[in-house]
Amino acid sequence: MTDKAKETSTAAAATGLRGVVVGASTVSDVVGDKGELIYQGYNIHDLAKQSNFEEVAFLLWNKRLPTQAELDELNSLLADSYAVPKEVFDVMRHLPRDADPIDVLRTAVSALESYDATARDLSVGNSRKVAIKLTAQFATLVAASERIRNGKDPIDPLPNANIATNFLYMLKGEKPSDHDAKLFDACLILHADHELNASTFTARVVAGTLASVYAAVVGAIGALSGPLHGGANTNVMKTLLDIGEVDNVETYVKQALIEKRKMMGFGHAVYKTEDPRATHLRQFSKEMGERVGDTKWYDMSRKVEEVMMREKGLYPNVDFFSASTYYMMGIPLDLYTPIFAVSRITGWTAHVLEQYADNKLIRPRADYVGPRNVPYFPIDQR
Ligand SMILES: CC(C)(COP(=O)(O)OP(=O)(O)OC[C@H]1O[C@@H](n2cnc3c(N)ncnc32)[C@H](O)[C@@H]1OP(=O)(O)O)[C@@H](O)C(=O)NCCC(=O)NCCS
């Protein structure tokens, strides 16, 4: 490595690779200064308002929107894919009841690979099949993890229902209202992909070794679970519950900032203006508040937003308003990150397909800053 390259890469590493372009992709683009998010050329605002999650999944995997016949075919493949081997449910039953659901999901996906004889077939055709299968199975696994930890049996999906409806149905045992199903479907669209975020980059690094789609996805779930990434949404709701009342917001947030604590759901590594996903989720939080007849969580969120903008100039990200939206849908707090995965599985697999199609092992260098030529002394002489 030249000194110049070494200097650049050291600077890049110190800033968490911010702004470093590590490869080409058509899957999605984040335009940070304009607050734009694009999936395969389509603006997220158009997709959130007019599309549906299954259509978006097809788009991410195939670089174009489906025809009606193609969408029907995908829906029927998804409907055939919800089932998971009962042995995987057994693995989940053996985990402690208080295990974090995102860890349960990661373990279940790892187990799933052992029951898929095609897992090592990385051909385009098979990898697409695995992507479709995992997309349906993620809904089953996350819903089942909630039931299993409460001593209940998993519920079979409804025939002819989309993933949003089926997830809520398998979670709660009753069909969601059309309103909630539609709103949840839009939430899935908004979380489906986000360029080279930490979990997607992880998935590509794993896929770059020509490991299986399952292995790449397991790595991605691990990266997603951290509080600086997908783990933020659960912490947002914990914070709102901790604040308790709108009147407490000002003091709480200011104190958190004095203590240099990060307010979860604010700031972003790329967006320097409003995160376009937050625009929709803010509206969803308001709608859910009006539906349940109590806008307290929405009002409190708006107040936090106002104080954070005034005090730090920071905008809310995707995790901020999704928290109160899911809370008002009656979803347990620790399922918010797994729900992120129920959507993001489509983006992860789209990137894995792209990686396999033009693969090069991802292997950066480190700037070694340790000592050299240290004399070795046997253990009894140290
Ligand atoms: C997302 C995140 C990791 C982006 O990080 P980043 O762009 O590298 O920004 P940094 O963490 O370096 O923070 C830059 C400055 O803004 C502050 N800041 C950033 N996010 C903040 C937050 N959520 N609350 C309070 N201060 C924050 C930092 O304290 C730092 O201030 P300083 O310069 O006075 O030390 C960061 O904003 C964060 O941790 N947010 C909370 C977690 C979250 O919501 N994650 C979900 C992301 S979609």
PDBQT file of the ligand as one rigid body, heavy atoms in Angstrom, charges set to zero:
ROOT
HETATM    1  C1  LIG A 401     -27.064   6.958  13.491  1.00  0.00    +0.000 C 
HETATM    2  C2  LIG A 401     -25.750   7.463  14.094  1.00  0.00    +0.000 C 
HETATM    3  C3  LIG A 401     -24.908   6.255  14.524  1.00  0.00    +0.000 C 
HETATM    4  C4  LIG A 401     -25.031   8.252  13.007  1.00  0.00    +0.000 C 
HETATM    5  O1  LIG A 401     -23.803   8.575  13.507  1.00  0.00    +0.000 OA
HETATM    6  P1  LIG A 401     -22.799   9.677  12.895  1.00  0.00    +0.000 P 
HETATM    7  O2  LIG A 401     -23.364  10.350  11.723  1.00  0.00    +0.000 OA
HETATM    8  O3  LIG A 401     -21.521   9.006  12.740  1.00  0.00    +0.000 OA
HETATM    9  O4  LIG A 401     -22.784  10.741  14.022  1.00  0.00    +0.000 OA
HETATM   10  P2  LIG A 401     -21.975  10.650  15.368  1.00  0.00    +0.000 P 
HETATM   11  O5  LIG A 401     -22.419   9.480  16.176  1.00  0.00    +0.000 OA
HETATM   12  O6  LIG A 401     -20.525  10.755  15.083  1.00  0.00    +0.000 OA
HETATM   13  O7  LIG A 401     -22.478  11.982  16.037  1.00  0.00    +0.000 OA
HETATM   14  C5  LIG A 401     -22.126  13.306  15.592  1.00  0.00    +0.000 C 
HETATM   15  C6  LIG A 401     -22.562  14.307  16.652  1.00  0.00    +0.000 C 
HETATM   16  O8  LIG A 401     -23.979  14.317  16.755  1.00  0.00    +0.000 OA
HETATM   17  C7  LIG A 401     -24.365  13.826  18.027  1.00  0.00    +0.000 C 
HETATM   18  N1  LIG A 401     -25.451  12.893  17.835  1.00  0.00    +0.000 N 
HETATM   19  C8  LIG A 401     -25.643  12.074  16.779  1.00  0.00    +0.000 A 
HETATM   20  N2  LIG A 401     -26.749  11.359  16.972  1.00  0.00    +0.000 NA
HETATM   21  C9  LIG A 401     -27.260  11.752  18.148  1.00  0.00    +0.000 A 
HETATM   22  C10 LIG A 401     -28.391  11.369  18.870  1.00  0.00    +0.000 A 
HETATM   23  N3  LIG A 401     -29.213  10.434  18.398  1.00  0.00    +0.000 N 
HETATM   24  N4  LIG A 401     -28.633  11.960  20.055  1.00  0.00    +0.000 NA
HETATM   25  C11 LIG A 401     -27.800  12.892  20.530  1.00  0.00    +0.000 A 
HETATM   26  N5  LIG A 401     -26.698  13.303  19.884  1.00  0.00    +0.000 NA
HETATM   27  C12 LIG A 401     -26.429  12.727  18.704  1.00  0.00    +0.000 A 
HETATM   28  C13 LIG A 401     -23.156  13.095  18.604  1.00  0.00    +0.000 C 
HETATM   29  O9  LIG A 401     -23.167  13.051  19.991  1.00  0.00    +0.000 OA
HETATM   30  C14 LIG A 401     -22.047  13.934  18.044  1.00  0.00    +0.000 C 
HETATM   31  O10 LIG A 401     -22.003  15.143  18.773  1.00  0.00    +0.000 OA
HETATM   32  P3  LIG A 401     -20.588  15.818  19.127  1.00  0.00    +0.000 P 
HETATM   33  O11 LIG A 401     -20.000  16.175  17.791  1.00  0.00    +0.000 OA
HETATM   34  O12 LIG A 401     -20.975  16.954  19.977  1.00  0.00    +0.000 OA
HETATM   35  O13 LIG A 401     -19.801  14.746  19.846  1.00  0.00    +0.000 OA
HETATM   36  C15 LIG A 401     -26.013   8.382  15.298  1.00  0.00    +0.000 C 
HETATM   37  O14 LIG A 401     -26.760   9.507  14.885  1.00  0.00    +0.000 OA
HETATM   38  C16 LIG A 401     -26.736   7.648  16.422  1.00  0.00    +0.000 C 
HETATM   39  O15 LIG A 401     -26.103   6.966  17.209  1.00  0.00    +0.000 OA
HETATM   40  N6  LIG A 401     -28.094   7.798  16.480  1.00  0.00    +0.000 N 
HETATM   41  C17 LIG A 401     -28.850   7.103  17.515  1.00  0.00    +0.000 C 
HETATM   42  C18 LIG A 401     -29.087   5.658  17.110  1.00  0.00    +0.000 C 
HETATM   43  C19 LIG A 401     -30.069   5.511  15.991  1.00  0.00    +0.000 C 
HETATM   44  O16 LIG A 401     -31.117   6.136  15.979  1.00  0.00    +0.000 OA
HETATM   45  N7  LIG A 401     -29.734   4.619  15.052  1.00  0.00    +0.000 N 
HETATM   46  C20 LIG A 401     -30.587   4.320  13.919  1.00  0.00    +0.000 C 
HETATM   47  C21 LIG A 401     -29.980   4.822  12.673  1.00  0.00    +0.000 C 
HETATM   48  S1  LIG A 401     -31.107   4.644  11.318  1.00  0.00    +0.000 SA
ENDROOT
TORSDOF 0
